[in-house]
Amino acid sequence: MAYVISDACISCGSCVDGCPVGAISQGDSQYVIDAGACIDCGSCAGTCPMGAIAQG
């Protein structure tokens, strides 16, 4: 199951560099994870200072 970014996201961008497959991009109001590209590694979750990323 892919990781998702919650509304706690402050759009700091720290998760983007943490994703080894480039599945994270800036959405309309916060960053979003492309579920089709996400490999469920969890690297992004460890980089989020707000704890806004969790397995969906």
mmCIF file of the N, C-alpha and C atoms, coordinates in Angstrom:
data_MODEL
# 
_entry.id   MODEL 
# 
loop_
_atom_site.group_PDB 
_atom_site.id 
_atom_site.type_symbol 
_atom_site.label_atom_id 
_atom_site.label_alt_id 
_atom_site.label_comp_id 
_atom_site.label_asym_id 
_atom_site.label_entity_id 
_atom_site.label_seq_id 
_atom_site.pdbx_PDB_ins_code 
_atom_site.Cartn_x 
_atom_site.Cartn_y 
_atom_site.Cartn_z 
_atom_site.occupancy 
_atom_site.B_iso_or_equiv 
_atom_site.pdbx_formal_charge 
_atom_site.auth_seq_id 
_atom_site.auth_comp_id 
_atom_site.auth_asym_id 
_atom_site.auth_atom_id 
_atom_site.pdbx_PDB_model_num 
ATOM 1   N N  . MET A 1 1  ? 0.843  -1.176 0.000  1.00 0.00 ? 1  MET A N  1 
ATOM 2   C CA . MET A 1 1  ? 0.000  0.000  0.000  1.00 0.00 ? 1  MET A CA 1 
ATOM 3   C C  . MET A 1 1  ? 0.892  1.244  0.000  1.00 0.00 ? 1  MET A C  1 
ATOM 4   N N  . ALA A 1 2  ? 0.597  2.177  -0.864 1.00 0.00 ? 2  ALA A N  1 
ATOM 5   C CA . ALA A 1 2  ? 1.408  3.385  -1.020 1.00 0.00 ? 2  ALA A CA 1 
ATOM 6   C C  . ALA A 1 2  ? 1.326  4.294  0.200  1.00 0.00 ? 2  ALA A C  1 
ATOM 7   N N  . TYR A 1 3  ? 2.338  5.102  0.344  1.00 0.00 ? 3  TYR A N  1 
ATOM 8   C CA . TYR A 1 3  ? 2.351  6.106  1.407  1.00 0.00 ? 3  TYR A CA 1 
ATOM 9   C C  . TYR A 1 3  ? 1.521  7.303  0.957  1.00 0.00 ? 3  TYR A C  1 
ATOM 10  N N  . VAL A 1 4  ? 0.972  8.030  1.914  1.00 0.00 ? 4  VAL A N  1 
ATOM 11  C CA . VAL A 1 4  ? 0.177  9.216  1.614  1.00 0.00 ? 4  VAL A CA 1 
ATOM 12  C C  . VAL A 1 4  ? 0.633  10.370 2.503  1.00 0.00 ? 4  VAL A C  1 
ATOM 13  N N  . ILE A 1 5  ? 0.392  11.582 2.037  1.00 0.00 ? 5  ILE A N  1 
ATOM 14  C CA . ILE A 1 5  ? 0.750  12.781 2.785  1.00 0.00 ? 5  ILE A CA 1 
ATOM 15  C C  . ILE A 1 5  ? -0.536 13.415 3.306  1.00 0.00 ? 5  ILE A C  1 
ATOM 16  N N  . SER A 1 6  ? -0.601 13.637 4.605  1.00 0.00 ? 6  SER A N  1 
ATOM 17  C CA . SER A 1 6  ? -1.804 14.188 5.223  1.00 0.00 ? 6  SER A CA 1 
ATOM 18  C C  . SER A 1 6  ? -1.844 15.706 5.137  1.00 0.00 ? 6  SER A C  1 
ATOM 19  N N  . ASP A 1 7  ? -2.934 16.276 5.648  1.00 0.00 ? 7  ASP A N  1 
ATOM 20  C CA . ASP A 1 7  ? -3.106 17.725 5.667  1.00 0.00 ? 7  ASP A CA 1 
ATOM 21  C C  . ASP A 1 7  ? -2.120 18.427 6.595  1.00 0.00 ? 7  ASP A C  1 
ATOM 22  N N  . ALA A 1 8  ? -1.366 17.667 7.381  1.00 0.00 ? 8  ALA A N  1 
ATOM 23  C CA . ALA A 1 8  ? -0.355 18.258 8.263  1.00 0.00 ? 8  ALA A CA 1 
ATOM 24  C C  . ALA A 1 8  ? 0.860  18.754 7.472  1.00 0.00 ? 8  ALA A C  1 
ATOM 25  N N  . CYS A 1 9  ? 0.912  18.437 6.183  1.00 0.00 ? 9  CYS A N  1 
ATOM 26  C CA . CYS A 1 9  ? 2.019  18.862 5.308  1.00 0.00 ? 9  CYS A CA 1 
ATOM 27  C C  . CYS A 1 9  ? 2.107  20.388 5.271  1.00 0.00 ? 9  CYS A C  1 
ATOM 28  N N  . ILE A 1 10 ? 3.333  20.897 5.454  1.00 0.00 ? 10 ILE A N  1 
ATOM 29  C CA . ILE A 1 10 ? 3.571  22.345 5.400  1.00 0.00 ? 10 ILE A CA 1 
ATOM 30  C C  . ILE A 1 10 ? 4.306  22.745 4.118  1.00 0.00 ? 10 ILE A C  1 
ATOM 31  N N  . SER A 1 11 ? 4.391  21.822 3.165  1.00 0.00 ? 11 SER A N  1 
ATOM 32  C CA . SER A 1 11 ? 5.029  22.053 1.861  1.00 0.00 ? 11 SER A CA 1 
ATOM 33  C C  . SER A 1 11 ? 6.480  22.498 1.970  1.00 0.00 ? 11 SER A C  1 
ATOM 34  N N  . CYS A 1 12 ? 7.212  21.904 2.889  1.00 0.00 ? 12 CYS A N  1 
ATOM 35  C CA . CYS A 1 12 ? 8.630  22.253 3.051  1.00 0.00 ? 12 CYS A CA 1 
ATOM 36  C C  . CYS A 1 12 ? 9.507  21.593 1.990  1.00 0.00 ? 12 CYS A C  1 
ATOM 37  N N  . GLY A 1 13 ? 9.032  20.467 1.409  1.00 0.00 ? 13 GLY A N  1 
ATOM 38  C CA . GLY A 1 13 ? 9.776  19.805 0.349  1.00 0.00 ? 13 GLY A CA 1 
ATOM 39  C C  . GLY A 1 13 ? 10.826 18.811 0.795  1.00 0.00 ? 13 GLY A C  1 
ATOM 40  N N  . SER A 1 14 ? 10.983 18.598 2.083  1.00 0.00 ? 14 SER A N  1 
ATOM 41  C CA . SER A 1 14 ? 12.027 17.680 2.552  1.00 0.00 ? 14 SER A CA 1 
ATOM 42  C C  . SER A 1 14 ? 11.780 16.248 2.083  1.00 0.00 ? 14 SER A C  1 
ATOM 43  N N  . CYS A 1 15 ? 10.551 15.886 1.842  1.00 0.00 ? 15 CYS A N  1 
ATOM 44  C CA . CYS A 1 15 ? 10.221 14.529 1.415  1.00 0.00 ? 15 CYS A CA 1 
ATOM 45  C C  . CYS A 1 15 ? 10.645 14.245 -0.021 1.00 0.00 ? 15 CYS A C  1 
ATOM 46  N N  . VAL A 1 16 ? 10.700 15.268 -0.843 1.00 0.00 ? 16 VAL A N  1 
ATOM 47  C CA . VAL A 1 16 ? 11.017 15.086 -2.264 1.00 0.00 ? 16 VAL A CA 1 
ATOM 48  C C  . VAL A 1 16 ? 12.373 14.420 -2.438 1.00 0.00 ? 16 VAL A C  1 
ATOM 49  N N  . ASP A 1 17 ? 13.386 14.908 -1.757 1.00 0.00 ? 17 ASP A N  1 
ATOM 50  C CA . ASP A 1 17 ? 14.724 14.332 -1.868 1.00 0.00 ? 17 ASP A CA 1 
ATOM 51  C C  . ASP A 1 17 ? 14.819 12.968 -1.197 1.00 0.00 ? 17 ASP A C  1 
ATOM 52  N N  . GLY A 1 18 ? 13.887 12.652 -0.309 1.00 0.00 ? 18 GLY A N  1 
ATOM 53  C CA . GLY A 1 18 ? 13.888 11.371 0.375  1.00 0.00 ? 18 GLY A CA 1 
ATOM 54  C C  . GLY A 1 18 ? 13.300 10.239 -0.439 1.00 0.00 ? 18 GLY A C  1 
ATOM 55  N N  . CYS A 1 19 ? 12.674 10.557 -1.558 1.00 0.00 ? 19 CYS A N  1 
ATOM 56  C CA . CYS A 1 19 ? 12.036 9.531  -2.392 1.00 0.00 ? 19 CYS A CA 1 
ATOM 57  C C  . CYS A 1 19 ? 12.995 9.051  -3.482 1.00 0.00 ? 19 CYS A C  1 
ATOM 58  N N  . PRO A 1 20 ? 13.390 7.769  -3.448 1.00 0.00 ? 20 PRO A N  1 
ATOM 59  C CA . PRO A 1 20 ? 14.356 7.263  -4.431 1.00 0.00 ? 20 PRO A CA 1 
ATOM 60  C C  . PRO A 1 20 ? 13.785 7.081  -5.836 1.00 0.00 ? 20 PRO A C  1 
ATOM 61  N N  . VAL A 1 21 ? 12.457 7.118  -5.988 1.00 0.00 ? 21 VAL A N  1 
ATOM 62  C CA . VAL A 1 21 ? 11.853 6.912  -7.307 1.00 0.00 ? 21 VAL A CA 1 
ATOM 63  C C  . VAL A 1 21 ? 11.139 8.146  -7.846 1.00 0.00 ? 21 VAL A C  1 
ATOM 64  N N  . GLY A 1 22 ? 11.240 9.276  -7.156 1.00 0.00 ? 22 GLY A N  1 
ATOM 65  C CA . GLY A 1 22 ? 10.641 10.513 -7.631 1.00 0.00 ? 22 GLY A CA 1 
ATOM 66  C C  . GLY A 1 22 ? 9.125  10.508 -7.660 1.00 0.00 ? 22 GLY A C  1 
ATOM 67  N N  . ALA A 1 23 ? 8.504  9.835  -6.693 1.00 0.00 ? 23 ALA A N  1 
ATOM 68  C CA . ALA A 1 23 ? 7.042  9.715  -6.668 1.00 0.00 ? 23 ALA A CA 1 
ATOM 69  C C  . ALA A 1 23 ? 6.345  10.890 -5.991 1.00 0.00 ? 23 ALA A C  1 
ATOM 70  N N  . ILE A 1 24 ? 7.106  11.858 -5.475 1.00 0.00 ? 24 ILE A N  1 
ATOM 71  C CA . ILE A 1 24 ? 6.517  12.974 -4.742 1.00 0.00 ? 24 ILE A CA 1 
ATOM 72  C C  . ILE A 1 24 ? 6.646  14.264 -5.556 1.00 0.00 ? 24 ILE A C  1 
ATOM 73  N N  . SER A 1 25 ? 5.534  14.992 -5.629 1.00 0.00 ? 25 SER A N  1 
ATOM 74  C CA . SER A 1 25 ? 5.544  16.263 -6.353 1.00 0.00 ? 25 SER A CA 1 
ATOM 75  C C  . SER A 1 25 ? 4.656  17.267 -5.634 1.00 0.00 ? 25 SER A C  1 
ATOM 76  N N  . GLN A 1 26 ? 4.807  18.529 -5.991 1.00 0.00 ? 26 GLN A N  1 
ATOM 77  C CA . GLN A 1 26 ? 3.997  19.590 -5.398 1.00 0.00 ? 26 GLN A CA 1 
ATOM 78  C C  . GLN A 1 26 ? 2.588  19.526 -5.987 1.00 0.00 ? 26 GLN A C  1 
ATOM 79  N N  . GLY A 1 27 ? 1.596  19.436 -5.125 1.00 0.00 ? 27 GLY A N  1 
ATOM 80  C CA . GLY A 1 27 ? 0.204  19.462 -5.557 1.00 0.00 ? 27 GLY A CA 1 
ATOM 81  C C  . GLY A 1 27 ? -0.340 20.870 -5.445 1.00 0.00 ? 27 GLY A C  1 
ATOM 82  N N  . ASP A 1 28 ? -1.654 21.002 -5.464 1.00 0.00 ? 28 ASP A N  1 
ATOM 83  C CA . ASP A 1 28 ? -2.287 22.316 -5.394 1.00 0.00 ? 28 ASP A CA 1 
ATOM 84  C C  . ASP A 1 28 ? -2.001 23.025 -4.076 1.00 0.00 ? 28 ASP A C  1 
ATOM 85  N N  . SER A 1 29 ? -2.152 22.307 -2.965 1.00 0.00 ? 29 SER A N  1 
ATOM 86  C CA . SER A 1 29 ? -1.975 22.952 -1.660 1.00 0.00 ? 29 SER A CA 1 
ATOM 87  C C  . SER A 1 29 ? -0.920 22.292 -0.785 1.00 0.00 ? 29 SER A C  1 
ATOM 88  N N  . GLN A 1 30 ? -0.413 21.135 -1.201 1.00 0.00 ? 30 GLN A N  1 
ATOM 89  C CA . GLN A 1 30 ? 0.621  20.425 -0.445 1.00 0.00 ? 30 GLN A CA 1 
ATOM 90  C C  . GLN A 1 30 ? 1.281  19.416 -1.373 1.00 0.00 ? 30 GLN A C  1 
ATOM 91  N N  . TYR A 1 31 ? 2.315  18.764 -0.878 1.00 0.00 ? 31 TYR A N  1 
ATOM 92  C CA . TYR A 1 31 ? 2.966  17.732 -1.676 1.00 0.00 ? 31 TYR A CA 1 
ATOM 93  C C  . TYR A 1 31 ? 2.089  16.502 -1.731 1.00 0.00 ? 31 TYR A C  1 
ATOM 94  N N  . VAL A 1 32 ? 2.207  15.727 -2.823 1.00 0.00 ? 32 VAL A N  1 
ATOM 95  C CA . VAL A 1 32 ? 1.419  14.514 -3.014 1.00 0.00 ? 32 VAL A CA 1 
ATOM 96  C C  . VAL A 1 32 ? 2.329  13.381 -3.475 1.00 0.00 ? 32 VAL A C  1 
ATOM 97  N N  . ILE A 1 33 ? 1.907  12.156 -3.194 1.00 0.00 ? 33 ILE A N  1 
ATOM 98  C CA . ILE A 1 33 ? 2.652  10.972 -3.601 1.00 0.00 ? 33 ILE A CA 1 
ATOM 99  C C  . ILE A 1 33 ? 1.865  10.248 -4.683 1.00 0.00 ? 33 ILE A C  1 
ATOM 100 N N  . ASP A 1 34 ? 2.519  9.937  -5.787 1.00 0.00 ? 34 ASP A N  1 
ATOM 101 C CA . ASP A 1 34 ? 1.912  9.177  -6.870 1.00 0.00 ? 34 ASP A CA 1 
ATOM 102 C C  . ASP A 1 34 ? 1.880  7.712  -6.435 1.00 0.00 ? 34 ASP A C  1 
ATOM 103 N N  . ALA A 1 35 ? 0.693  7.205  -6.130 1.00 0.00 ? 35 ALA A N  1 
ATOM 104 C CA . ALA A 1 35 ? 0.544  5.843  -5.621 1.00 0.00 ? 35 ALA A CA 1 
ATOM 105 C C  . ALA A 1 35 ? 1.059  4.798  -6.611 1.00 0.00 ? 35 ALA A C  1 
ATOM 106 N N  . GLY A 1 36 ? 0.975  5.076  -7.894 1.00 0.00 ? 36 GLY A N  1 
ATOM 107 C CA . GLY A 1 36 ? 1.453  4.137  -8.903 1.00 0.00 ? 36 GLY A CA 1 
ATOM 108 C C  . GLY A 1 36 ? 2.963  4.047  -8.968 1.00 0.00 ? 36 GLY A C  1 
ATOM 109 N N  . ALA A 1 37 ? 3.640  5.109  -8.576 1.00 0.00 ? 37 ALA A N  1 
ATOM 110 C CA . ALA A 1 37 ? 5.097  5.140  -8.620 1.00 0.00 ? 37 ALA A CA 1 
ATOM 111 C C  . ALA A 1 37 ? 5.736  4.774  -7.277 1.00 0.00 ? 37 ALA A C  1 
ATOM 112 N N  . CYS A 1 38 ? 4.984  4.931  -6.193 1.00 0.00 ? 38 CYS A N  1 
ATOM 113 C CA . CYS A 1 38 ? 5.493  4.659  -4.843 1.00 0.00 ? 38 CYS A CA 1 
ATOM 114 C C  . CYS A 1 38 ? 5.859  3.183  -4.693 1.00 0.00 ? 38 CYS A C  1 
ATOM 115 N N  . ILE A 1 39 ? 7.055  2.915  -4.164 1.00 0.00 ? 39 ILE A N  1 
ATOM 116 C CA . ILE A 1 39 ? 7.506  1.533  -3.974 1.00 0.00 ? 39 ILE A CA 1 
ATOM 117 C C  . ILE A 1 39 ? 7.403  1.088  -2.513 1.00 0.00 ? 39 ILE A C  1 
ATOM 118 N N  . ASP A 1 40 ? 6.700  1.858  -1.698 1.00 0.00 ? 40 ASP A N  1 
ATOM 119 C CA . ASP A 1 40 ? 6.444  1.516  -0.291 1.00 0.00 ? 40 ASP A CA 1 
ATOM 120 C C  . ASP A 1 40 ? 7.705  1.342  0.548  1.00 0.00 ? 40 ASP A C  1 
ATOM 121 N N  . CYS A 1 41 ? 8.725  2.120  0.271  1.00 0.00 ? 41 CYS A N  1 
ATOM 122 C CA . CYS A 1 41 ? 9.978  1.970  1.018  1.00 0.00 ? 41 CYS A CA 1 
ATOM 123 C C  . CYS A 1 41 ? 9.967  2.732  2.338  1.00 0.00 ? 41 CYS A C  1 
ATOM 124 N N  . GLY A 1 42 ? 9.154  3.793  2.433  1.00 0.00 ? 42 GLY A N  1 
ATOM 125 C CA . GLY A 1 42 ? 9.053  4.570  3.656  1.00 0.00 ? 42 GLY A CA 1 
ATOM 126 C C  . GLY A 1 42 ? 10.145 5.600  3.864  1.00 0.00 ? 42 GLY A C  1 
ATOM 127 N N  . SER A 1 43 ? 11.019 5.773  2.899  1.00 0.00 ? 43 SER A N  1 
ATOM 128 C CA . SER A 1 43 ? 12.109 6.746  3.039  1.00 0.00 ? 43 SER A CA 1 
ATOM 129 C C  . SER A 1 43 ? 11.586 8.154  3.263  1.00 0.00 ? 43 SER A C  1 
ATOM 130 N N  . CYS A 1 44 ? 10.515 8.503  2.612  1.00 0.00 ? 44 CYS A N  1 
ATOM 131 C CA . CYS A 1 44 ? 9.955  9.850  2.727  1.00 0.00 ? 44 CYS A CA 1 
ATOM 132 C C  . CYS A 1 44 ? 9.411  10.115 4.130  1.00 0.00 ? 44 CYS A C  1 
ATOM 133 N N  . ALA A 1 45 ? 8.809  9.123  4.735  1.00 0.00 ? 45 ALA A N  1 
ATOM 134 C CA . ALA A 1 45 ? 8.209  9.295  6.059  1.00 0.00 ? 45 ALA A CA 1 
ATOM 135 C C  . ALA A 1 45 ? 9.244  9.704  7.085  1.00 0.00 ? 45 ALA A C  1 
ATOM 136 N N  . GLY A 1 46 ? 10.449 9.214  6.953  1.00 0.00 ? 46 GLY A N  1 
ATOM 137 C CA . GLY A 1 46 ? 11.516 9.548  7.884  1.00 0.00 ? 46 GLY A CA 1 
ATOM 138 C C  . GLY A 1 46 ? 12.066 10.946 7.717  1.00 0.00 ? 46 GLY A C  1 
ATOM 139 N N  . THR A 1 47 ? 11.776 11.572 6.580  1.00 0.00 ? 47 THR A N  1 
ATOM 140 C CA . THR A 1 47 ? 12.318 12.921 6.340  1.00 0.00 ? 47 THR A CA 1 
ATOM 141 C C  . THR A 1 47 ? 11.340 14.028 6.688  1.00 0.00 ? 47 THR A C  1 
ATOM 142 N N  . CYS A 1 48 ? 10.082 13.698 6.920  1.00 0.00 ? 48 CYS A N  1 
ATOM 143 C CA . CYS A 1 48 ? 9.049  14.713 7.170  1.00 0.00 ? 48 CYS A CA 1 
ATOM 144 C C  . CYS A 1 48 ? 9.114  15.232 8.609  1.00 0.00 ? 48 CYS A C  1 
ATOM 145 N N  . PRO A 1 49 ? 9.394  16.532 8.776  1.00 0.00 ? 49 PRO A N  1 
ATOM 146 C CA . PRO A 1 49 ? 9.478  17.085 10.133 1.00 0.00 ? 49 PRO A CA 1 
ATOM 147 C C  . PRO A 1 49 ? 8.130  17.179 10.838 1.00 0.00 ? 49 PRO A C  1 
ATOM 148 N N  . MET A 1 50 ? 7.046  17.087 10.084 1.00 0.00 ? 50 MET A N  1 
ATOM 149 C CA . MET A 1 50 ? 5.705  17.197 10.650 1.00 0.00 ? 50 MET A CA 1 
ATOM 150 C C  . MET A 1 50 ? 5.060  15.831 10.901 1.00 0.00 ? 50 MET A C  1 
ATOM 151 N N  . GLY A 1 51 ? 5.699  14.762 10.477 1.00 0.00 ? 51 GLY A N  1 
ATOM 152 C CA . GLY A 1 51 ? 5.110  13.435 10.623 1.00 0.00 ? 51 GLY A CA 1 
ATOM 153 C C  . GLY A 1 51 ? 3.847  13.285 9.779  1.00 0.00 ? 51 GLY A C  1 
ATOM 154 N N  . ALA A 1 52 ? 3.819  13.963 8.648  1.00 0.00 ? 52 ALA A N  1 
ATOM 155 C CA . ALA A 1 52 ? 2.625  14.000 7.808  1.00 0.00 ? 52 ALA A CA 1 
ATOM 156 C C  . ALA A 1 52 ? 2.541  12.859 6.800  1.00 0.00 ? 52 ALA A C  1 
ATOM 157 N N  . ILE A 1 53 ? 3.519  11.958 6.797  1.00 0.00 ? 53 ILE A N  1 
ATOM 158 C CA . ILE A 1 53 ? 3.522  10.889 5.811  1.00 0.00 ? 53 ILE A CA 1 
ATOM 159 C C  . ILE A 1 53 ? 3.380  9.540  6.513  1.00 0.00 ? 53 ILE A C  1 
ATOM 160 N N  . ALA A 1 54 ? 2.404  8.762  6.037  1.00 0.00 ? 54 ALA A N  1 
ATOM 161 C CA . ALA A 1 54 ? 2.142  7.454  6.630  1.00 0.00 ? 54 ALA A CA 1 
ATOM 162 C C  . ALA A 1 54 ? 1.671  6.505  5.539  1.00 0.00 ? 54 ALA A C  1 
ATOM 163 N N  . GLN A 1 55 ? 1.740  5.232  5.816  1.00 0.00 ? 55 GLN A N  1 
ATOM 164 C CA . GLN A 1 55 ? 1.249  4.249  4.879  1.00 0.00 ? 55 GLN A CA 1 
ATOM 165 C C  . GLN A 1 55 ? -0.259 4.342  4.803  1.00 0.00 ? 55 GLN A C  1 
ATOM 166 N N  . GLY A 1 56 ? -0.773 4.436  3.587  1.00 0.00 ? 56 GLY A N  1 
ATOM 167 C CA . GLY A 1 56 ? -2.202 4.619  3.369  1.00 0.00 ? 56 GLY A CA 1 
ATOM 168 C C  . GLY A 1 56 ? -2.905 3.377  3.282  1.00 0.00 ? 56 GLY A C  1 
# 
